[in-house]
Amino acid sequence: MSDSAFLGTALPLIQAPMAGAQDAQLAIAVGEAGALGSLPAAMLDAATLERELRRLHASGRPYNVNFFVHTPPATDDTREARWRSALAPYYAELGLDMPPTGGGASRQPFSHEAADVLEVFRPAFVSFHFGLPAPELLARVKRMGSRVLSSATTVREALWLQANGADAVIAQGLEAGGHRGHFLDKDPAMQAETSALLPQVVAALKILVIAAGGIADADGVRAAMARGASAVQVGTAFLLCDEARTSAVHRAALADPQTPTALTNLFTGGLARGIINRVMREQGPVSAAAPPFPLATAGIGPLRAKAEATGSGDFTPLWSGTNRSGCRAAPAAEVVHALARGFASG
Ligand SMILES: Cc1cc2nc3c(=O)[nH]c(=O)nc-3n(C[C@H](O)[C@H](O)[C@H](O)COP(=O)(O)O)c2cc1C
């Protein structure tokens, strides 16, 4: 099967799902430009998921819907107290009261309730981050006729995904923005950049491999395809697009090329790559006090909201890959067309 035939699109290009930075609008624009648009569903309740899927479905193009499949952790009072005391000076500085403990988790794992909504629309693709859902939930997705994708950060994770029902694997190199999709090899010291991870995953797997992480232009696309990718998944390069919902502070940080990115656990408890800001400089970027994913969000959320209201990104997760040279404040079709040149032969 040719690689574009697998995606059902003109281009073997997937716009990465980016929770918090986009809704169906970006995915629809990408679909109209000939690539596969993705809807991130990790932070959507069932009613919002249904509304967004209705919009995507009406576009008449294939699309991907993305979920997280983490196991919600038990709360740890000692760690929660340490996290709160680390954040207390910021609460005092911004004149805020500390919220009560046990704030609602901002990110929910894939569930039967979400599958009920998906069944109405039967998306062409469903992708997962942090592994795969439990077998009976995965079987429900497969019965809908959706192809299943998931991210791997090591060869071992890629083999596990292949053995447990993925139809294709996204090899997520260390350059990638947002959360690491790791679920077996959670130490980033074990993980490689896209150029090293991709050919090893391609060599190890029988199923198709999609490259992700640091791909921002036609040269990056060409390099990934030359290393055996069947398609590429690009996130960061779409963040400044007109159709994205990227916040003003996030856009400003992305447009300034000077500040590097780092992996941090301060915003959710899970390791994710973002542009370094004040709280990352002062508390980490990795802190042993931060509660496990996704519980850290509750402590930092009020600081983020208050700071953003004054135009400050000091407490905002400024998710970005290491390579933001492909970001364009332009319609998404322009980013798709720039990347598409990397697929042209000759
Ligand atoms: C702002 C942002 C949010 C992201 N959110 C998600 C998400 O909700 N689900 C997911 O599977 N991956 C998410 N990712 C990771 C992407 O799937 C992908 O691995 C990454 O964007 C590829 O690297 P690049 O950003 O260098 O293109 C996110 C990435 C970014 C930049």
The ligand as an ORCA input file, in Angstrom:
! r2SCAN-3c Opt
* xyz 0 1
  C       1.471     22.518     21.663
  C       1.606     21.030     21.552
  C       0.619     20.223     22.105
  C       0.682     18.822     21.936
  N      -0.364     18.061     22.404
  C      -0.401     16.748     22.060
  C      -1.585     15.987     22.311
  O      -2.585     16.487     22.812
  N      -1.571     14.666     21.961
  C      -0.483     14.085     21.341
  O      -0.537     12.899     21.028
  N       0.646     14.790     21.094
  C       0.698     16.100     21.427
  N       1.824     16.834     21.110
  C       2.995     16.149     20.510
  C       2.822     15.928     19.022
  O       1.963     14.815     18.800
  C       4.142     15.625     18.271
  O       4.818     14.549     18.871
  C       5.069     16.820     18.199
  O       4.374     18.010     17.956
  C       6.084     16.606     17.081
  O       7.177     17.448     17.202
  P       7.228     18.975     16.663
  O       6.393     19.749     17.617
  O       8.670     19.303     16.735
  O       6.653     18.978     15.272
  C       1.798     18.232     21.275
  C       2.803     19.057     20.753
  C       2.710     20.439     20.879
  C       3.794     21.298     20.254
*
